[in-house]
Amino acid sequence: MITSYFGPRSGLGLALRQFPRQAHQRIGLLGLGAGSIAAYGKPGDYLRIYEIDPAVRDLAYQPFSYLATSAAKIEVVMGDGRLSMEREAPQQLDFLIMDAFTSDAVPVHLLSREAFAIYQRHLKPDGVILVNISNRYLNLRPVIENAVRTIGFQAHHIECEDGVGGEDDDDQGVWWLYGNTWMVLSKNEEFMSRPALRHAASPPAPANTIPLWTDDYSSMFRVLH
């Protein structure tokens, strides 16, 4: 069962199901949480997870069981995700999923221009970055749109209401799926133009007046709801 922010009609669920290569996907994940995303793993997939907190890793194995029961091959890399990726050889990822921004303690060093240049180095040329920006206090959409513009990516902003699941759910919705907001980012024009993604995407945002975040500049006050 896919729970929380990760339902089939979320930006994450849509992107994973619409991607042209469905077999032997290589997926990176910044932020482990309970490990729910591992439920999307298929036989032959590889999931590389970056997590800084050993307590979170331990909880993801017990009492949660998403990692243990996933069909994908899973490796957990302990330490700061950005620093780990800076040191590594390119991972040739189909997807990089970022799930570290739902609290009120946002790791801003993961959202700078320099950070996105690192992420691009680890993606295949047609790969996709998925960012969970569900947050009751902060609007991170302009921050991400600014950053990916510097590396030539297109962006879809996809919101999903509470209880909205997949095609098999009844009309009453499902209590275990939260309202969520994802950014879908890629240079892959064929993928980004797929009807399921275009129809789910929000209209273009008003003119963006938020300055580009870099390693030398960020301002939480400018993105408060």
C-alpha positions in Angstrom: 0.0 0.0 0.0 1.3 3.4 -1.0 0.5 5.9 1.8 1.0 9.6 2.8 2.2 11.9 0.0 3.0 9.1 -2.4 -0.3 7.9 -3.9 -0.7 6.9 -7.6 -2.2 10.2 -8.6 0.5 12.3 -6.9 3.1 14.0 -9.0 5.4 11.2 -7.9 3.0 8.4 -8.8 2.1 9.9 -12.2 5.8 10.5 -13.2 6.9 7.0 -12.2 4.0 5.4 -14.2 4.4 7.7 -17.3 8.2 7.3 -17.7 9.0 5.6 -21.0 11.5 3.1 -19.4 9.6 1.0 -16.9 12.2 -1.9 -16.6 15.4 -1.8 -14.6 15.0 1.8 -13.4 17.8 3.4 -11.3 16.3 5.6 -8.6 17.9 7.9 -6.1 16.1 9.1 -3.0 17.1 12.0 -0.8 15.3 11.5 2.5 14.3 8.0 3.7 11.4 8.6 6.0 9.4 5.4 6.6 10.6 4.1 3.3 7.2 4.2 1.6 8.6 5.0 -1.8 10.3 1.7 -1.9 6.9 0.1 -2.4 7.1 1.4 -6.0 10.3 -0.7 -6.6 10.0 -3.5 -9.2 12.2 -6.6 -9.8 15.3 -5.3 -11.6 15.0 -1.8 -10.2 17.8 -0.2 -8.1 17.0 2.2 -5.3 19.8 4.2 -3.8 18.7 6.1 -0.6 20.6 8.9 1.1 19.7 9.4 4.8 21.5 11.4 7.4 19.8 10.1 10.6 20.6 6.5 11.8 17.5 6.5 13.9 15.3 7.1 10.7 17.2 4.2 9.0 16.5 1.9 11.9 12.8 2.8 12.0 12.5 2.2 8.3 13.4 -1.5 8.9 11.6 -1.9 12.1 8.6 -1.4 12.7 8.1 -0.3 9.1 8.7 -2.9 6.4 8.7 -1.1 3.0 12.4 -1.6 2.5 12.4 -5.2 3.5 9.5 -6.1 1.2 10.4 -4.0 -1.8 11.1 -5.9 -5.0 13.9 -3.5 -5.9 17.5 -3.8 -4.9 18.1 -1.2 -2.1 21.2 0.5 -0.8 21.1 3.0 2.0 24.0 5.6 2.0 24.4 7.2 5.4 25.4 10.9 5.7 24.4 14.2 4.2 22.9 13.5 0.8 24.4 16.4 -1.1 27.9 15.8 0.3 27.6 12.1 -0.5 26.6 12.8 -4.1 29.4 15.3 -4.5 31.9 12.6 -3.7 30.4 9.9 -5.8 30.9 9.0 -9.5 27.8 9.7 -11.6 25.0 7.2 -10.7 23.2 7.3 -14.0 19.8 7.7 -12.4 16.5 7.6 -14.2 14.9 9.4 -11.2 16.1 11.5 -8.3 13.4 11.8 -5.7 13.8 14.5 -3.0 11.6 14.1 0.1 13.2 16.4 2.7 11.1 19.5 2.7 7.8 18.8 4.4 8.8 20.0 7.9 9.5 23.6 9.1 13.2 22.8 9.2 14.0 22.8 5.4 17.6 21.9 4.4 18.2 24.9 2.2 21.6 23.6 1.0 19.7 21.0 -1.0 17.8 23.7 -3.0 20.6 25.9 -4.2 21.8 26.4 -7.8 25.0 24.5 -7.0 23.0 21.6 -5.5 20.9 21.1 -8.7 24.1 21.1 -10.8 25.2 18.1 -8.6 21.9 16.4 -9.1 22.1 16.8 -12.9 25.5 15.2 -12.9 23.9 12.0 -11.5 20.9 11.9 -13.9 20.7 10.2 -17.3 20.2 12.9 -20.0 16.4 12.1 -20.1 16.1 11.6 -16.3 13.7 13.2 -14.0 13.9 15.0 -10.6 10.9 14.8 -8.4 10.6 17.1 -5.4 8.0 16.8 -2.7 7.3 20.5 -1.7 4.2 19.7 0.4 4.6 22.2 3.3 2.0 24.2 5.3 4.4 27.1 5.9 6.6 27.5 2.8 6.0 27.9 -0.9 9.1 26.4 -2.5 7.8 26.4 -6.0 9.6 29.6 -7.1 12.8 28.5 -5.5 12.9 25.2 -7.5 11.7 26.8 -10.7 14.6 29.3 -10.4 17.2 26.6 -9.8 16.2 24.3 -12.6 16.0 27.1 -15.1 19.8 27.5 -14.6 20.3 23.9 -15.8 17.7 24.0 -18.6 15.0 21.8 -17.1 11.2 22.1 -17.7 9.0 22.0 -14.6 5.5 20.8 -13.8 3.8 21.7 -10.5 1.3 19.0 -9.5 -1.1 19.2 -6.5 -3.2 16.4 -5.3 -6.0 16.7 -2.7 -6.5 14.6 0.5 -7.8 11.1 -0.1 -7.1 11.1 -3.9 -5.7 7.7 -4.8 -5.6 5.5 -7.9 -8.1 4.2 -10.5 -9.3 1.4 -8.2 -10.3 3.6 -5.3 -14.0 4.3 -4.6 -15.6 7.7 -4.8 -15.2 8.4 -1.1 -11.4 8.6 -1.3 -8.9 6.9 1.0 -8.0 8.3 4.4 -4.3 7.3 4.2 -3.4 9.6 1.3 -2.6 13.2 2.3 -2.9 16.3 0.1 0.5 16.8 -1.6 2.4 19.0 -4.0 5.2 17.7 -6.2 7.5 19.4 -8.7 8.3 17.2 -11.8 11.5 18.4 -13.5 13.2 17.2 -16.6 14.8 18.0 -20.0 12.9 15.1 -21.5 10.4 16.9 -23.7 8.5 13.7 -24.8 8.0 12.7 -21.2 7.1 16.2 -19.9 4.5 16.6 -22.7 2.6 13.4 -21.9 -1.1 14.2 -21.4 -1.4 12.7 -17.9 1.3 15.0 -16.6 0.1 18.1 -18.6 -3.5 17.7 -17.5 -2.5 17.3 -13.8 -0.1 20.3 -13.8 -1.1 23.6 -12.3 -1.4 26.7 -14.4 1.8 28.8 -14.8 2.6 30.7 -11.6 2.6 34.6 -11.5 5.8 36.4 -12.2 8.5 35.1 -9.9 10.2 37.8 -7.8 12.1 35.4 -5.6 15.9 35.7 -6.0 17.8 32.6 -7.1 19.0 30.6 -4.1 22.7 29.8 -4.1 25.2 28.5 -1.6 25.8 32.1 -0.6 22.1 33.3 -0.5 18.7 32.0 0.6 15.8 33.7 2.4 13.1 31.7 4.1 11.1 34.9 4.8 10.5 35.4 1.0 8.8 32.0 0.6 6.5 32.0 3.6 2.8 31.3 2.8 
